[in-house]
Amino acid sequence: MKDKLVTLIGGGGFVGRYVAQELLKAGARIRVAQRRPRDAWFLKPLGGLGQTQFVAADVTRPETIANAVVGADAVVNLAGTFSKADYWKVHEEGARNVAEAAKAAGLEAMVHLSAIGADAESPAEYGQSKAAGEAAVLKAFPGATILRPSTLFGREDQFVNRFAGMIANSPVPFVPVLRGEAKFQPAYVADVAQAVVAALSDPDAFGGKTFELGGPDVISMAELHRWIASEIGRDVTLVELPDPIGAGIAMLPMTPITGDQWKMLSRDAVVAPGAKGFKALGITPQPLATLAPAWLIRFRRNGRFGRKAA
């Protein structure tokens, strides 16, 4: 990757900052493209002089994407949304725009970040739109690598940290759990970033293929809550709500979960049997229980001096 120029669509986001770091370590140059480049300026100190560039771009505006990839060697599409109103506009139309721009510019490689659960038959529009995006990318740029991570965790995530905050700030000694039996295979965001770099480094070997990226452990929603509560030293009772109640909550406004997210939880976010994953990319994924305690200490009552629950 040394001296290659890689355009990161959405490079200032949660995943993007880790991909940027891995690319810079590999000696690549990066061009961070997003609607508000100022939001990604925190990446400047990570690279040497001239190693980072910034450009305004929006995946729903093809002309801005064409400008963002001109002169680049490769592109990584990290654009995604959890806003149902924008699913198709970002996940399908936006992905198509990036792939078509990459093809027109003659780029060597493209990596598209999708998600486990991408399926045209998914009960959730999120999964449907992700599947449509994959199809659009491969039609326009057949040599693209598709990466489907499970739920991502990391210091800045909105998954483990969100549940930790709910447990730590609960005004009552119990915490409701929705879809307690739903299973995840949490993947460390830095491992996924390494997967991106591996795919870009050898597009002949990995191009045109799909990889499902799950961590070494499969854990249920209820088990995850119990582990977090123990790790942050909170002695709370976890109450697994029956599905009819959970579905009713998801239909209400201003609740922690939307109706579409509820549908997403009806399917486990785990690597499919026989699917290519981290191992095929030469990466050994790291477990949640090894890494997350380093940042979850802030949710303990006395910080790093607090104790785990018995």
Secondary structure as a PSIPRED ss2 file (coil, helix, strand):
# PSIPRED VFORMAT (PSIPRED V4.0)

   1 M C   1.000  0.000  0.000
   2 K C   1.000  0.000  0.000
   3 D C   1.000  0.000  0.000
   4 K C   1.000  0.000  0.000
   5 L E   0.000  0.000  1.000
   6 V E   0.000  0.000  1.000
   7 T E   0.000  0.000  1.000
   8 L E   0.000  0.000  1.000
   9 I E   0.000  0.000  1.000
  10 G C   1.000  0.000  0.000
  11 G C   1.000  0.000  0.000
  12 G C   1.000  0.000  0.000
  13 G C   1.000  0.000  0.000
  14 F H   0.000  1.000  0.000
  15 V H   0.000  1.000  0.000
  16 G H   0.000  1.000  0.000
  17 R H   0.000  1.000  0.000
  18 Y H   0.000  1.000  0.000
  19 V H   0.000  1.000  0.000
  20 A H   0.000  1.000  0.000
  21 Q H   0.000  1.000  0.000
  22 E H   0.000  1.000  0.000
  23 L H   0.000  1.000  0.000
  24 L H   0.000  1.000  0.000
  25 K H   0.000  1.000  0.000
  26 A C   1.000  0.000  0.000
  27 G C   1.000  0.000  0.000
  28 A C   1.000  0.000  0.000
  29 R E   0.000  0.000  1.000
  30 I E   0.000  0.000  1.000
  31 R E   0.000  0.000  1.000
  32 V E   0.000  0.000  1.000
  33 A E   0.000  0.000  1.000
  34 Q E   0.000  0.000  1.000
  35 R C   1.000  0.000  0.000
  36 R C   1.000  0.000  0.000
  37 P H   0.000  1.000  0.000
  38 R H   0.000  1.000  0.000
  39 D H   0.000  1.000  0.000
  40 A H   0.000  1.000  0.000
  41 W H   0.000  1.000  0.000
  42 F H   0.000  1.000  0.000
  43 L H   0.000  1.000  0.000
  44 K H   0.000  1.000  0.000
  45 P H   0.000  1.000  0.000
  46 L H   0.000  1.000  0.000
  47 G C   1.000  0.000  0.000
  48 G C   1.000  0.000  0.000
  49 L C   1.000  0.000  0.000
  50 G C   1.000  0.000  0.000
  51 Q C   1.000  0.000  0.000
  52 T E   0.000  0.000  1.000
  53 Q E   0.000  0.000  1.000
  54 F E   0.000  0.000  1.000
  55 V E   0.000  0.000  1.000
  56 A E   0.000  0.000  1.000
  57 A C   1.000  0.000  0.000
  58 D C   1.000  0.000  0.000
  59 V C   1.000  0.000  0.000
  60 T C   1.000  0.000  0.000
  61 R C   1.000  0.000  0.000
  62 P H   0.000  1.000  0.000
  63 E H   0.000  1.000  0.000
  64 T H   0.000  1.000  0.000
  65 I H   0.000  1.000  0.000
  66 A H   0.000  1.000  0.000
  67 N H   0.000  1.000  0.000
  68 A H   0.000  1.000  0.000
  69 V H   0.000  1.000  0.000
  70 V C   1.000  0.000  0.000
  71 G C   1.000  0.000  0.000
  72 A C   1.000  0.000  0.000
  73 D C   1.000  0.000  0.000
  74 A E   0.000  0.000  1.000
  75 V E   0.000  0.000  1.000
  76 V E   0.000  0.000  1.000
  77 N E   0.000  0.000  1.000
  78 L C   1.000  0.000  0.000
  79 A C   1.000  0.000  0.000
  80 G C   1.000  0.000  0.000
  81 T C   1.000  0.000  0.000
  82 F C   1.000  0.000  0.000
  83 S C   1.000  0.000  0.000
  84 K H   0.000  1.000  0.000
  85 A H   0.000  1.000  0.000
  86 D H   0.000  1.000  0.000
  87 Y H   0.000  1.000  0.000
  88 W H   0.000  1.000  0.000
  89 K H   0.000  1.000  0.000
  90 V H   0.000  1.000  0.000
  91 H H   0.000  1.000  0.000
  92 E H   0.000  1.000  0.000
  93 E H   0.000  1.000  0.000
  94 G H   0.000  1.000  0.000
  95 A H   0.000  1.000  0.000
  96 R H   0.000  1.000  0.000
  97 N H   0.000  1.000  0.000
  98 V H   0.000  1.000  0.000
  99 A H   0.000  1.000  0.000
 100 E H   0.000  1.000  0.000
 101 A H   0.000  1.000  0.000
 102 A H   0.000  1.000  0.000
 103 K H   0.000  1.000  0.000
 104 A H   0.000  1.000  0.000
 105 A C   1.000  0.000  0.000
 106 G C   1.000  0.000  0.000
 107 L C   1.000  0.000  0.000
 108 E C   1.000  0.000  0.000
 109 A E   0.000  0.000  1.000
 110 M E   0.000  0.000  1.000
 111 V E   0.000  0.000  1.000
 112 H E   0.000  0.000  1.000
 113 L E   0.000  0.000  1.000
 114 S C   1.000  0.000  0.000
 115 A C   1.000  0.000  0.000
 116 I C   1.000  0.000  0.000
 117 G C   1.000  0.000  0.000
 118 A C   1.000  0.000  0.000
 119 D C   1.000  0.000  0.000
 120 A C   1.000  0.000  0.000
 121 E C   1.000  0.000  0.000
 122 S C   1.000  0.000  0.000
 123 P C   1.000  0.000  0.000
 124 A C   1.000  0.000  0.000
 125 E H   0.000  1.000  0.000
 126 Y H   0.000  1.000  0.000
 127 G H   0.000  1.000  0.000
 128 Q H   0.000  1.000  0.000
 129 S H   0.000  1.000  0.000
 130 K H   0.000  1.000  0.000
 131 A H   0.000  1.000  0.000
 132 A H   0.000  1.000  0.000
 133 G H   0.000  1.000  0.000
 134 E H   0.000  1.000  0.000
 135 A H   0.000  1.000  0.000
 136 A H   0.000  1.000  0.000
 137 V H   0.000  1.000  0.000
 138 L H   0.000  1.000  0.000
 139 K H   0.000  1.000  0.000
 140 A H   0.000  1.000  0.000
 141 F C   1.000  0.000  0.000
 142 P C   1.000  0.000  0.000
 143 G C   1.000  0.000  0.000
 144 A C   1.000  0.000  0.000
 145 T E   0.000  0.000  1.000
 146 I E   0.000  0.000  1.000
 147 L E   0.000  0.000  1.000
 148 R E   0.000  0.000  1.000
 149 P E   0.000  0.000  1.000
 150 S C   1.000  0.000  0.000
 151 T C   1.000  0.000  0.000
 152 L E   0.000  0.000  1.000
 153 F E   0.000  0.000  1.000
 154 G C   1.000  0.000  0.000
 155 R C   1.000  0.000  0.000
 156 E C   1.000  0.000  0.000
 157 D C   1.000  0.000  0.000
 158 Q C   1.000  0.000  0.000
 159 F C   1.000  0.000  0.000
 160 V H   0.000  1.000  0.000
 161 N H   0.000  1.000  0.000
 162 R H   0.000  1.000  0.000
 163 F H   0.000  1.000  0.000
 164 A H   0.000  1.000  0.000
 165 G H   0.000  1.000  0.000
 166 M H   0.000  1.000  0.000
 167 I H   0.000  1.000  0.000
 168 A H   0.000  1.000  0.000
 169 N C   1.000  0.000  0.000
 170 S C   1.000  0.000  0.000
 171 P C   1.000  0.000  0.000
 172 V C   1.000  0.000  0.000
 173 P C   1.000  0.000  0.000
 174 F E   0.000  0.000  1.000
 175 V E   0.000  0.000  1.000
 176 P E   0.000  0.000  1.000
 177 V E   0.000  0.000  1.000
 178 L C   1.000  0.000  0.000
 179 R C   1.000  0.000  0.000
 180 G C   1.000  0.000  0.000
 181 E C   1.000  0.000  0.000
 182 A C   1.000  0.000  0.000
 183 K E   0.000  0.000  1.000
 184 F E   0.000  0.000  1.000
 185 Q C   1.000  0.000  0.000
 186 P C   1.000  0.000  0.000
 187 A E   0.000  0.000  1.000
 188 Y E   0.000  0.000  1.000
 189 V H   0.000  1.000  0.000
 190 A H   0.000  1.000  0.000
 191 D H   0.000  1.000  0.000
 192 V H   0.000  1.000  0.000
 193 A H   0.000  1.000  0.000
 194 Q H   0.000  1.000  0.000
 195 A H   0.000  1.000  0.000
 196 V H   0.000  1.000  0.000
 197 V H   0.000  1.000  0.000
 198 A H   0.000  1.000  0.000
 199 A H   0.000  1.000  0.000
 200 L H   0.000  1.000  0.000
 201 S H   0.000  1.000  0.000
 202 D C   1.000  0.000  0.000
 203 P H   0.000  1.000  0.000
 204 D H   0.000  1.000  0.000
 205 A H   0.000  1.000  0.000
 206 F H   0.000  1.000  0.000
 207 G C   1.000  0.000  0.000
 208 G C   1.000  0.000  0.000
 209 K C   1.000  0.000  0.000
 210 T E   0.000  0.000  1.000
 211 F E   0.000  0.000  1.000
 212 E E   0.000  0.000  1.000
 213 L E   0.000  0.000  1.000
 214 G C   1.000  0.000  0.000
 215 G C   1.000  0.000  0.000
 216 P C   1.000  0.000  0.000
 217 D C   1.000  0.000  0.000
 218 V C   1.000  0.000  0.000
 219 I E   0.000  0.000  1.000
 220 S E   0.000  0.000  1.000
 221 M H   0.000  1.000  0.000
 222 A H   0.000  1.000  0.000
 223 E H   0.000  1.000  0.000
 224 L H   0.000  1.000  0.000
 225 H H   0.000  1.000  0.000
 226 R H   0.000  1.000  0.000
 227 W H   0.000  1.000  0.000
 228 I H   0.000  1.000  0.000
 229 A H   0.000  1.000  0.000
 230 S H   0.000  1.000  0.000
 231 E H   0.000  1.000  0.000
 232 I C   1.000  0.000  0.000
 233 G C   1.000  0.000  0.000
 234 R C   1.000  0.000  0.000
 235 D C   1.000  0.000  0.000
 236 V C   1.000  0.000  0.000
 237 T E   0.000  0.000  1.000
 238 L E   0.000  0.000  1.000
 239 V E   0.000  0.000  1.000
 240 E E   0.000  0.000  1.000
 241 L C   1.000  0.000  0.000
 242 P C   1.000  0.000  0.000
 243 D H   0.000  1.000  0.000
 244 P H   0.000  1.000  0.000
 245 I H   0.000  1.000  0.000
 246 G H   0.000  1.000  0.000
 247 A H   0.000  1.000  0.000
 248 G H   0.000  1.000  0.000
 249 I H   0.000  1.000  0.000
 250 A H   0.000  1.000  0.000
 251 M C   1.000  0.000  0.000
 252 L C   1.000  0.000  0.000
 253 P C   1.000  0.000  0.000
 254 M C   1.000  0.000  0.000
 255 T C   1.000  0.000  0.000
 256 P C   1.000  0.000  0.000
 257 I C   1.000  0.000  0.000
 258 T C   1.000  0.000  0.000
 259 G H   0.000  1.000  0.000
 260 D H   0.000  1.000  0.000
 261 Q H   0.000  1.000  0.000
 262 W H   0.000  1.000  0.000
 263 K H   0.000  1.000  0.000
 264 M H   0.000  1.000  0.000
 265 L C   1.000  0.000  0.000
 266 S C   1.000  0.000  0.000
 267 R C   1.000  0.000  0.000
 268 D C   1.000  0.000  0.000
 269 A E   0.000  0.000  1.000
 270 V C   1.000  0.000  0.000
 271 V C   1.000  0.000  0.000
 272 A C   1.000  0.000  0.000
 273 P C   1.000  0.000  0.000
 274 G C   1.000  0.000  0.000
 275 A C   1.000  0.000  0.000
 276 K C   1.000  0.000  0.000
 277 G C   1.000  0.000  0.000
 278 F C   1.000  0.000  0.000
 279 K H   0.000  1.000  0.000
 280 A H   0.000  1.000  0.000
 281 L H   0.000  1.000  0.000
 282 G C   1.000  0.000  0.000
 283 I C   1.000  0.000  0.000
 284 T C   1.000  0.000  0.000
 285 P C   1.000  0.000  0.000
 286 Q C   1.000  0.000  0.000
 287 P C   1.000  0.000  0.000
 288 L H   0.000  1.000  0.000
 289 A H   0.000  1.000  0.000
 290 T H   0.000  1.000  0.000
 291 L H   0.000  1.000  0.000
 292 A C   1.000  0.000  0.000
 293 P H   0.000  1.000  0.000
 294 A H   0.000  1.000  0.000
 295 W H   0.000  1.000  0.000
 296 L H   0.000  1.000  0.000
 297 I H   0.000  1.000  0.000
 298 R H   0.000  1.000  0.000
 299 F H   0.000  1.000  0.000
 300 R C   1.000  0.000  0.000
 301 R C   1.000  0.000  0.000
 302 N C   1.000  0.000  0.000
 303 G H   0.000  1.000  0.000
 304 R H   0.000  1.000  0.000
 305 F H   0.000  1.000  0.000
 306 G C   1.000  0.000  0.000
 307 R C   1.000  0.000  0.000
 308 K C   1.000  0.000  0.000
 309 A C   1.000  0.000  0.000
 310 A C   1.000  0.000  0.000
